[in-house]
Amino acid sequence: MTSKSVKRIRGDTELLTWWREWLKALDAEMSAVDEREEQRRHKRVELIQRSIAKTPSQGLVGIGIKLALANFLDGFDDDIDGEPAVSAYLDTRKMLGHDFLAEAEAIIKHVRQRESAVAEYC
């Protein structure tokens, strides 16, 4: 394995680790019980987002993570509609065979289901 390929794996592994941490932090923020706790947890989410942005991508996985995060934060959907970031993400998702954006959307869906269950119980 060449030093370039090791560097590529290391860079994208770091981004993948940040991505997993961001998913956990997003879930924690969405599950906060009061506004103060939500604000505190949101700071962690933003810190991780900055870490993802600052960490250089060394391959397609890292690019997919960054595009998924950008699409999630900007509220894009699967409709290309002239949006280069959406188009780039869809291409990357197809090439990777992995949908990072769906992972983030699943957290939102899970939190909403949990909130509905609690509301029905109360």
DSSP file (Angstrom, degrees, kcal/mol; ACC not computed):
  #  RESIDUE AA STRUCTURE BP1 BP2  ACC     N-H-->O    O-->H-N    N-H-->O    O-->H-N    TCO  KAPPA ALPHA  PHI   PSI    X-CA   Y-CA   Z-CA
    1    1 A M              0   0    0      0, 0.0     2,-0.1     0, 0.0     0, 0.0   0.000 360.0 360.0 360.0 131.8    0.0    0.0    0.0
    2    2 A T     >  -     0   0    0      1,-0.1     4,-2.0     4,-0.0     5,-0.2  -0.333 360.0-113.2 -78.5 162.5    1.4    3.4   -1.0
    3    3 A S  H  > S+     0   0    0      1,-0.2     4,-2.3     2,-0.2     5,-0.2   0.832 117.7  57.3 -64.9 -30.7    1.7    6.3    1.4
    4    4 A K  H  > S+     0   0    0      2,-0.2     4,-2.3     1,-0.2    -1,-0.2   0.920 107.2  46.3 -64.2 -43.6   -0.9    8.1   -0.7
    5    5 A S  H  > S+     0   0    0      2,-0.2     4,-2.2     1,-0.2    -2,-0.2   0.861 111.9  51.5 -70.0 -34.0   -3.5    5.4   -0.2
    6    6 A V  H  X S+     0   0    0     -4,-2.0     4,-2.5     2,-0.2    -1,-0.2   0.919 110.8  48.7 -65.0 -43.0   -2.7    5.2    3.6
    7    7 A K  H  X S+     0   0    0     -4,-2.3     4,-2.7     2,-0.2    -2,-0.2   0.904 110.5  51.3 -62.0 -42.2   -3.3    8.9    3.8
    8    8 A R  H  X S+     0   0    0     -4,-2.3     4,-2.2     1,-0.2    50,-0.3   0.929 112.0  46.0 -61.7 -46.4   -6.5    8.7    1.9
    9    9 A I  H  X S+     0   0    0     -4,-2.2     4,-2.3     1,-0.2    -2,-0.2   0.920 113.3  49.7 -63.3 -44.1   -7.8    5.9    4.2
   10   10 A R  H  X S+     0   0    0     -4,-2.5     4,-2.1     2,-0.2    -2,-0.2   0.918 111.3  48.6 -62.8 -45.1   -6.7    7.8    7.3
   11   11 A G  H  X S+     0   0    0     -4,-2.7     4,-1.8     1,-0.2    -1,-0.2   0.920 116.0  42.0 -62.8 -45.3   -8.4   11.1    6.2
   12   12 A D  H  X S+     0   0    0     -4,-2.2     4,-2.5     2,-0.2    -1,-0.2   0.817 110.8  56.8 -74.6 -29.4  -11.7    9.4    5.3
   13   13 A T  H  X S+     0   0    0     -4,-2.3     4,-2.2    -5,-0.2    -1,-0.2   0.908 107.5  49.5 -64.1 -40.8  -11.6    7.3    8.4
   14   14 A E  H  X S+     0   0    0     -4,-2.1     4,-2.5     2,-0.2    -2,-0.2   0.914 111.6  48.2 -63.3 -43.2  -11.4   10.4   10.5
   15   15 A L  H  X S+     0   0    0     -4,-1.8     4,-2.7     2,-0.2    -2,-0.2   0.892 110.0  52.1 -64.7 -39.1  -14.3   11.9    8.6
   16   16 A L  H  X S+     0   0    0     -4,-2.5     4,-2.2     2,-0.2    -1,-0.2   0.892 109.7  49.6 -64.0 -39.0  -16.3    8.8    9.1
   17   17 A T  H  X S+     0   0    0     -4,-2.2     4,-2.2     2,-0.2    -2,-0.2   0.931 111.8  47.8 -64.1 -45.6  -15.6    8.9   12.8
   18   18 A W  H  X S+     0   0    0     -4,-2.5     4,-2.7     1,-0.2    -2,-0.2   0.901 109.8  54.3 -60.6 -40.6  -16.7   12.6   13.0
   19   19 A W  H  X S+     0   0    0     -4,-2.7     4,-2.4     2,-0.2    -2,-0.2   0.930 108.7  47.2 -60.0 -46.8  -19.8   11.7   11.0
   20   20 A R  H  X S+     0   0    0     -4,-2.2     4,-2.0     1,-0.2    -1,-0.2   0.896 113.0  49.2 -62.6 -40.2  -20.8    9.0   13.5
   21   21 A E  H  X S+     0   0    0     -4,-2.2     4,-2.6     2,-0.2    -1,-0.2   0.890 109.7  52.3 -65.2 -38.6  -20.1   11.4   16.4
   22   22 A W  H  X S+     0   0    0     -4,-2.7     4,-2.9     2,-0.2    -2,-0.2   0.911 107.1  52.1 -64.3 -42.1  -22.3   14.0   14.6
   23   23 A L  H  X S+     0   0    0     -4,-2.4     4,-2.2     2,-0.2    -1,-0.2   0.919 112.0  46.4 -59.5 -44.0  -25.1   11.5   14.3
   24   24 A K  H  X S+     0   0    0     -4,-2.0     4,-2.4     2,-0.2    -2,-0.2   0.917 113.8  48.1 -63.7 -43.5  -25.0   10.8   18.0
   25   25 A A  H  X S+     0   0    0     -4,-2.6     4,-2.6     2,-0.2    -2,-0.2   0.883 110.4  51.6 -66.4 -38.3  -24.8   14.5   18.9
   26   26 A L  H  X S+     0   0    0     -4,-2.9     4,-2.7     2,-0.2    -1,-0.2   0.927 110.4  48.7 -63.2 -44.9  -27.7   15.3   16.6
   27   27 A D  H  X S+     0   0    0     -4,-2.2     4,-1.3     1,-0.2    -2,-0.2   0.914 112.1  49.3 -60.6 -43.2  -29.8   12.6   18.2
   28   28 A A  H  < S+     0   0    0     -4,-2.4     4,-0.3     2,-0.2    -2,-0.2   0.913 111.8  48.5 -63.4 -42.6  -28.9   13.9   21.7
   29   29 A E  H >< S+     0   0    0     -4,-2.6     3,-1.4     1,-0.2    -2,-0.2   0.931 111.5  49.1 -62.7 -45.3  -29.7   17.5   20.7
   30   30 A M  H 3< S+     0   0    0     -4,-2.7    -1,-0.2     1,-0.3    -2,-0.2   0.736 110.9  52.1 -67.3 -21.4  -33.1   16.4   19.2
   31   31 A S  T 3< S+     0   0    0     -4,-1.3    -1,-0.3    -5,-0.2    -2,-0.2   0.376  78.8 131.1 -95.7   3.3  -33.8   14.5   22.4
   32   32 A A    <   -     0   0    0     -3,-1.4     3,-0.1    -4,-0.3    -3,-0.1  -0.249  51.1-147.6 -59.5 144.3  -33.1   17.4   24.8
   33   33 A V  S    S+     0   0    0      1,-0.1     2,-0.3     2,-0.0    -1,-0.1   0.651  75.0  20.9 -92.0 -16.6  -35.8   17.9   27.4
   34   34 A D  S  > S-     0   0    0      1,-0.1     4,-2.3     0, 0.0     5,-0.2  -0.948  81.9-104.2-146.4 169.2  -35.5   21.7   27.7
   35   35 A E  H  > S+     0   0    0     -2,-0.3     4,-2.5     1,-0.2     5,-0.2   0.862 116.4  54.0 -64.3 -37.9  -34.2   24.6   25.7
   36   36 A R  H  > S+     0   0    0      2,-0.2     4,-2.2     1,-0.2    -1,-0.2   0.932 111.4  45.1 -62.8 -45.5  -31.1   25.1   27.9
   37   37 A E  H  > S+     0   0    0      1,-0.2     4,-2.6     2,-0.2    -2,-0.2   0.896 112.0  53.1 -64.8 -40.2  -30.1   21.5   27.3
   38   38 A E  H  X S+     0   0    0     -4,-2.3     4,-2.3     2,-0.2    -2,-0.2   0.914 109.2  48.6 -61.4 -43.7  -30.8   21.7   23.6
   39   39 A Q  H  X S+     0   0    0     -4,-2.5     4,-1.5     2,-0.2    -1,-0.2   0.907 111.7  49.6 -63.5 -41.9  -28.6   24.8   23.3
   40   40 A R  H  X S+     0   0    0     -4,-2.2     4,-0.9     1,-0.2     3,-0.2   0.925 114.1  44.6 -62.3 -44.9  -25.8   23.1   25.1
   41   41 A R  H  X S+     0   0    0     -4,-2.6     4,-1.8     1,-0.2     3,-0.2   0.831 106.3  61.0 -70.1 -31.6  -26.1   20.0   23.0
   42   42 A H  H  X S+     0   0    0     -4,-2.3     4,-2.7     1,-0.2    -1,-0.2   0.853  96.8  60.1 -64.1 -33.7  -26.3   22.1   19.8
   43   43 A K  H  X S+     0   0    0     -4,-1.5     4,-2.2     1,-0.2    -1,-0.2   0.900 104.9  49.2 -59.7 -39.6  -22.9   23.6   20.5
   44   44 A R  H  X S+     0   0    0     -4,-0.9     4,-2.3    -3,-0.2    -2,-0.2   0.916 109.5  51.7 -65.2 -43.1  -21.5   20.1   20.3
   45   45 A V  H  X S+     0   0    0     -4,-1.8     4,-2.3     1,-0.2    -2,-0.2   0.933 111.8  46.6 -58.4 -46.9  -23.3   19.5   17.0
   46   46 A E  H  X S+     0   0    0     -4,-2.7     4,-2.3     1,-0.2    -1,-0.2   0.881 109.2  54.4 -64.9 -38.6  -21.8   22.7   15.6
   47   47 A L  H  X S+     0   0    0     -4,-2.2     4,-2.0     1,-0.2    -1,-0.2   0.922 110.7  45.8 -60.2 -44.5  -18.3   21.8   16.9
   48   48 A I  H  X S+     0   0    0     -4,-2.3     4,-2.6     2,-0.2    -2,-0.2   0.895 109.5  55.0 -67.5 -39.0  -18.5   18.5   15.1
   49   49 A Q  H  X S+     0   0    0     -4,-2.3     4,-2.3     1,-0.2    -1,-0.2   0.909 109.0  48.0 -59.9 -41.5  -19.8   20.1   11.9
   50   50 A R  H  X S+     0   0    0     -4,-2.3     4,-2.4     2,-0.2    -1,-0.2   0.889 109.8  53.1 -65.7 -37.9  -16.8   22.5   11.9
   51   51 A S  H  X S+     0   0    0     -4,-2.0     4,-1.8     2,-0.2    -2,-0.2   0.903 109.3  48.7 -63.6 -40.7  -14.5   19.5   12.4
   52   52 A I  H  < S+     0   0    0     -4,-2.6    -2,-0.2     1,-0.2    -1,-0.2   0.930 112.5  48.7 -62.9 -44.6  -16.0   17.8    9.4
   53   53 A A  H  < S+     0   0    0     -4,-2.3    -2,-0.2     1,-0.2    -1,-0.2   0.873 114.7  44.8 -63.7 -36.9  -15.6   20.9    7.4
   54   54 A K  H  < S+     0   0    0     -4,-2.4    -1,-0.2    -5,-0.1    -2,-0.2   0.738  91.9  91.1 -81.5 -23.5  -12.0   21.4    8.4
   55   55 A T  S  < S-     0   0    0     -4,-1.8     2,-0.1    -5,-0.2   -44,-0.0  -0.617  82.7-123.3 -78.0 120.1  -10.9   17.8    8.0
   56   56 A P        -     0   0    0      0, 0.0     2,-0.3     0, 0.0   -41,-0.2  -0.381  19.8-128.3 -64.6 135.4   -9.6   17.3    4.4
   57   57 A S        -     0   0    0      1,-0.1     3,-0.1    -2,-0.1   -45,-0.1  -0.651  22.3-175.2 -80.3 138.9  -11.3   14.6    2.5
   58   58 A Q        +     0   0    0    -50,-0.3     2,-0.3    -2,-0.3    -1,-0.1   0.361  64.0   2.7-114.7   1.6   -9.0   12.1    0.9
   59   59 A G  S  > S-     0   0    0    -51,-0.1     4,-1.8   -50,-0.1     5,-0.2  -0.940  91.4 -69.1-167.7-172.8  -11.5   10.1   -1.0
   60   60 A L  H  > S+     0   0    0     -2,-0.3     4,-2.7     1,-0.2     5,-0.2   0.821 120.7  58.8 -66.1 -34.3  -15.0    9.5   -2.1
   61   61 A V  H  > S+     0   0    0      2,-0.2     4,-2.3     1,-0.2    -1,-0.2   0.942 108.0  46.4 -61.6 -46.8  -16.3    8.6    1.4
   62   62 A G  H  > S+     0   0    0      1,-0.2     4,-2.4     2,-0.2    -1,-0.2   0.893 112.7  49.4 -63.0 -40.2  -15.1   11.9    2.8
   63   63 A I  H  X S+     0   0    0     -4,-1.8     4,-2.7     2,-0.2     5,-0.2   0.910 109.8  52.2 -65.0 -41.1  -16.7   13.8    0.0
   64   64 A G  H  X S+     0   0    0     -4,-2.7     4,-2.4     2,-0.2    -2,-0.2   0.895 109.8  49.3 -61.0 -40.8  -19.9   11.9    0.4
   65   65 A I  H  X S+     0   0    0     -4,-2.3     4,-2.5     2,-0.2    -2,-0.2   0.934 112.5  46.8 -63.9 -47.0  -20.0   12.8    4.1
   66   66 A K  H  X S+     0   0    0     -4,-2.4     4,-2.3     1,-0.2    -2,-0.2   0.901 114.1  47.3 -65.0 -40.5  -19.4   16.4    3.5
   67   67 A L  H  X S+     0   0    0     -4,-2.7     4,-2.6     2,-0.2    -1,-0.2   0.889 111.3  51.6 -67.9 -38.1  -22.0   16.6    0.7
   68   68 A A  H  X S+     0   0    0     -4,-2.4     4,-2.6    -5,-0.2    -2,-0.2   0.931 111.4  47.4 -62.6 -45.0  -24.5   14.7    2.9
   69   69 A L  H  X S+     0   0    0     -4,-2.5     4,-2.8     2,-0.2     5,-0.2   0.925 112.5  49.0 -63.0 -44.5  -23.9   17.2    5.8
   70   70 A A  H  X S+     0   0    0     -4,-2.3     4,-2.1     1,-0.2    -2,-0.2   0.923 113.2  46.9 -61.4 -44.3  -24.3   20.2    3.4
   71   71 A N  H  X>S+     0   0    0     -4,-2.6     5,-2.0     2,-0.2     4,-0.6   0.897 113.2  49.1 -65.1 -40.0  -27.5   18.8    2.0
   72   72 A F  H ><5S+     0   0    0     -4,-2.6     3,-0.8     1,-0.2    -2,-0.2   0.940 113.7  45.1 -64.1 -47.6  -28.9   18.1    5.4
   73   73 A L  H 3<5S+     0   0    0     -4,-2.8    -1,-0.2     1,-0.2    -2,-0.2   0.835 115.5  47.0 -67.9 -32.6  -28.0   21.5    6.8
   74   74 A D  H 3<5S-     0   0    0     -4,-2.1    -1,-0.2    -5,-0.2    -2,-0.2   0.468 110.0-122.0 -90.0  -1.3  -29.4   23.3    3.7
   75   75 A G  T <<5 +     0   0    0     -3,-0.8    -3,-0.2    -4,-0.6    -4,-0.1   0.770  51.9 161.9  70.9  26.5  -32.6   21.3    3.7
   76   76 A F      < -     0   0    0     -5,-2.0     2,-0.2    -6,-0.2    -1,-0.2  -0.355  20.0-159.4 -72.5 159.2  -32.1   19.8    0.2
   77   77 A D        -     0   0    0      2,-0.3    -1,-0.1    -2,-0.1    -5,-0.0  -0.628  41.5 -78.3-124.6-170.3  -34.1   16.8   -0.9
   78   78 A D  S    S+     0   0    0     -2,-0.2     2,-0.8    12,-0.0     3,-0.1   0.416  96.5 105.7 -74.8   4.6  -33.6   14.2   -3.6
   79   79 A D        -     0   0    0      1,-0.2    -2,-0.3     2,-0.1     4,-0.2  -0.773  58.4-159.1 -88.4 112.1  -35.0   16.6   -6.2
   80   80 A I    >   +     0   0    0     -2,-0.8     3,-3.4     6,-0.1     7,-0.2   0.936  26.0 163.4 -57.8 -51.1  -32.0   17.8   -8.3
   81   81 A D  T 3  S-     0   0    0      1,-0.3    -1,-0.1    -3,-0.1    -2,-0.1   0.731  82.1 -53.9  38.8  38.7  -33.9   20.9   -9.5
   82   82 A G  T 3  S+     0   0    0      1,-0.2    -1,-0.3     2,-0.1    -2,-0.1   0.515  99.3 137.7  82.6   4.0  -30.7   22.6  -10.6
   83   83 A E    <>  -     0   0    0     -3,-3.4     4,-2.4    -4,-0.2    -1,-0.2  -0.756  39.8-161.2 -88.3 111.5  -28.9   22.3   -7.3
   84   84 A P  H  > S+     0   0    0      0, 0.0     4,-2.9     0, 0.0     5,-0.2   0.869  90.1  54.5 -59.7 -37.3  -25.3   21.3   -7.9
   85   85 A A  H  > S+     0   0    0      2,-0.2     4,-2.3     1,-0.2     5,-0.1   0.893 110.0  46.7 -66.0 -38.1  -24.8   20.1   -4.3
   86   86 A V  H  > S+     0   0    0     -6,-0.2     4,-2.8     2,-0.2     5,-0.2   0.940 113.5  48.2 -67.1 -46.4  -27.8   17.8   -4.6
   87   87 A S  H  X S+     0   0    0     -4,-2.4     4,-2.2    -7,-0.2    -2,-0.2   0.919 112.6  48.5 -59.5 -45.2  -26.6   16.4   -7.9
   88   88 A A  H  X S+     0   0    0     -4,-2.9     4,-2.4     2,-0.2    -1,-0.2   0.900 112.2  49.4 -63.4 -40.9  -23.1   15.9   -6.6
   89   89 A Y  H  X S+     0   0    0     -4,-2.3     4,-3.3    -5,-0.2     5,-0.2   0.934 110.0  50.1 -64.4 -44.7  -24.5   14.1   -3.5
   90   90 A L  H  X S+     0   0    0     -4,-2.8     4,-2.1     1,-0.2    -2,-0.2   0.896 112.2  48.1 -61.5 -40.1  -26.7   11.8   -5.6
   91   91 A D  H  X S+     0   0    0     -4,-2.2     4,-2.3    -5,-0.2    -1,-0.2   0.924 113.8  46.9 -63.6 -44.2  -23.8   10.9   -7.9
   92   92 A T  H  X S+     0   0    0     -4,-2.4     4,-2.7     2,-0.2     5,-0.3   0.916 110.5  52.3 -64.9 -43.5  -21.6   10.2   -4.9
   93   93 A R  H  X>S+     0   0    0     -4,-3.3     4,-2.5     1,-0.2     5,-0.9   0.911 110.6  48.7 -58.5 -43.3  -24.3    8.2   -3.2
   94   94 A K  H  <5S+     0   0    0     -4,-2.1    -1,-0.2    -5,-0.2    -2,-0.2   0.919 113.0  46.7 -63.8 -44.1  -24.6    6.1   -6.3
   95   95 A M  H  <5S+     0   0    0     -4,-2.3    -2,-0.2     1,-0.2    -1,-0.2   0.867 119.3  40.2 -68.1 -36.2  -20.9    5.5   -6.6
   96   96 A L  H  <5S-     0   0    0     -4,-2.7    -2,-0.2     2,-0.2    -1,-0.2   0.796  94.7-138.6 -80.6 -29.5  -20.5    4.6   -2.9
   97   97 A G  T  <5S+     0   0    0     -4,-2.5     2,-0.4    -5,-0.3    -3,-0.2   0.778  71.6 105.5  71.1  25.8  -23.7    2.6   -2.6
   98   98 A H      < -     0   0    0     -5,-0.9     2,-0.8    -6,-0.2    -1,-0.2  -0.999  61.0-150.4-142.6 134.4  -24.2    4.3    0.7
   99   99 A D     >  +     0   0    0     -2,-0.4     4,-0.9     1,-0.2     3,-0.1  -0.811  18.0 172.2-110.5  91.8  -26.6    7.0    1.7
  100  100 A F  H >> S+     0   0    0     -2,-0.8     4,-1.4     1,-0.2     3,-0.6   0.885  80.4  58.2 -63.9 -39.0  -25.1    9.1    4.5
  101  101 A L  H 3> S+     0   0    0      1,-0.3     4,-2.5     2,-0.2    -1,-0.2   0.875  99.6  57.8 -60.6 -38.0  -28.0   11.6    4.3
  102  102 A A  H 3> S+     0   0    0      1,-0.2     4,-2.1     2,-0.2    -1,-0.3   0.839 100.9  57.9 -61.3 -32.9  -30.5    8.8    4.9
  103  103 A E  H <X S+     0   0    0     -4,-0.9     4,-1.2    -3,-0.6    -1,-0.2   0.918 109.2  43.6 -63.6 -42.9  -28.7    8.1    8.2
  104  104 A A  H  X S+     0   0    0     -4,-1.4     4,-1.6     1,-0.2     3,-0.3   0.913 113.5  50.9 -68.5 -42.2  -29.2   11.7    9.4
  105  105 A E  H  X S+     0   0    0     -4,-2.5     4,-2.4     1,-0.2    -1,-0.2   0.838 104.2  59.2 -64.2 -32.2  -32.8   11.7    8.2
  106  106 A A  H  X S+     0   0    0     -4,-2.1     4,-2.7     1,-0.2    -1,-0.2   0.855 102.4  53.6 -64.7 -34.4  -33.4    8.4   10.1
  107  107 A I  H  X S+     0   0    0     -4,-1.2     4,-2.6    -3,-0.3     5,-0.2   0.933 108.8  48.1 -65.1 -44.6  -32.5   10.2   13.3
  108  108 A I  H  X S+     0   0    0     -4,-1.6     4,-2.3     1,-0.2    -2,-0.2   0.935 113.8  47.5 -60.2 -46.2  -35.0   12.9   12.7
  109  109 A K  H  X S+     0   0    0     -4,-2.4     4,-2.3     1,-0.2    -2,-0.2   0.916 111.7  50.2 -61.5 -44.5  -37.7   10.3   11.9
  110  110 A H  H  X S+     0   0    0     -4,-2.7     4,-2.4     1,-0.2    -1,-0.2   0.906 110.5  49.2 -62.2 -43.4  -36.8    8.3   15.0
  111  111 A V  H  X S+     0   0    0     -4,-2.6     4,-2.6     2,-0.2    -1,-0.2   0.914 111.1  49.9 -64.4 -42.3  -37.0   11.3   17.3
  112  112 A R  H  X S+     0   0    0     -4,-2.3     4,-2.3     2,-0.2    -2,-0.2   0.899 111.1  49.1 -63.5 -40.3  -40.4   12.3   15.8
  113  113 A Q  H  X S+     0   0    0     -4,-2.3     4,-2.4     2,-0.2    -1,-0.2   0.909 111.5  49.7 -63.6 -41.9  -41.7    8.8   16.4
  114  114 A R  H  X S+     0   0    0     -4,-2.4     4,-2.1     1,-0.2    -2,-0.2   0.910 111.0  49.4 -63.5 -42.7  -40.4    8.9   19.9
  115  115 A E  H  X S+     0   0    0     -4,-2.6     4,-2.4     2,-0.2    -2,-0.2   0.887 111.0  50.1 -64.0 -39.4  -42.1   12.2   20.5
  116  116 A S  H  X S+     0   0    0     -4,-2.3     4,-2.5     2,-0.2    -2,-0.2   0.907 109.6  50.7 -64.5 -42.1  -45.4   10.9   19.1
  117  117 A A  H  X S+     0   0    0     -4,-2.4     4,-1.8     2,-0.2    -2,-0.2   0.901 112.2  46.8 -62.8 -41.0  -45.2    7.9   21.3
  118  118 A V  H  X S+     0   0    0     -4,-2.1     4,-1.9     2,-0.2    -2,-0.2   0.910 112.0  50.7 -66.8 -42.1  -44.6   10.0   24.4
  119  119 A A  H  < S+     0   0    0     -4,-2.4    -2,-0.2     1,-0.2    -1,-0.2   0.894 111.3  47.9 -63.9 -40.0  -47.4   12.4   23.4
  120  120 A E  H  < S+     0   0    0     -4,-2.5    -1,-0.2     1,-0.2    -2,-0.2   0.865 111.1  51.6 -67.1 -36.1  -49.9    9.5   22.9
  121  121 A Y  H  <        0   0    0     -4,-1.8    -2,-0.2     1,-0.2    -1,-0.2   0.849 360.0 360.0 -69.2 -35.3  -48.8    8.0   26.3
  122  122 A C     <        0   0    0     -4,-1.9    -1,-0.2    -5,-0.1    -2,-0.2   0.465 360.0 360.0 -79.6 360.0  -49.4   11.3   28.2
